[in-house]
């Protein structure tokens, strides 16, 4: 029997048989891992609450013939406690988990940066100090950069001409200059592009000063870019609640 340990975030769970579950995690060293947690659906199980979605855990596995088996779990961060009670944070968190699951398609392939992005996004959502929709869009932009799909925001996606440019085309890869602009390109306000750049680069003061309309339009472009690259729609994204920004106290 081969044992190994890793830290990871639980992405999803599936029922298996009468009492077991298959737990899908994104881990620090082993990328995506699917493993069986035996007996966790029984009320007497000591592991059940520790292997729910959003849990950040230290796990011991042993290698099985088809699926590895979870033998020990210790909670590092119970992110779910700060997420599941708020609909906006919960739906944003579900979108983070689903995106990570789609982007880490190959099991066992290390994806350290993606793991760190997931843990950081869930921590920010659980803390509740930042608007959940901004946290989600920042995560999605950085996850696309991890995958090599970073959109052009401050330069033309086709010729590299410095911007900002008023045209944006998802199929072309982002902002496009007048000479490269394909038919049917969107024309977002410059505030939208500035917000996307701020989220991608961690300029939170700029992001939090953005208007409701800019946030909605930026979210639409980010979602369209992600789903274009994934070649499928995420089930969780249409459910994400987009609230207007709270007015800053004077």
Secondary structure, DSSP 8 states (H G I E B T S, - for coil): --EEEEEEEEEEEEEETTTEEEEEEEETTTEEEEEEETTTTSTT-SSGGGGSTTEEEEEEEE--SSSEEEEEEEEEEEGGGGTTTSHHHHHHHHHHHHHHHHH--SBT---HHHHHHHHHHHHHHHHT-S-HHHHHHHHHHHHHHHHT---BSSB-TTT--BS--SEEETTTTEEE-TTT--TT-B---HHHHHHHHHHHHT-HHHHHT--HHHHHHHHHHHHHHHHHHHTS--TTGGG-----------
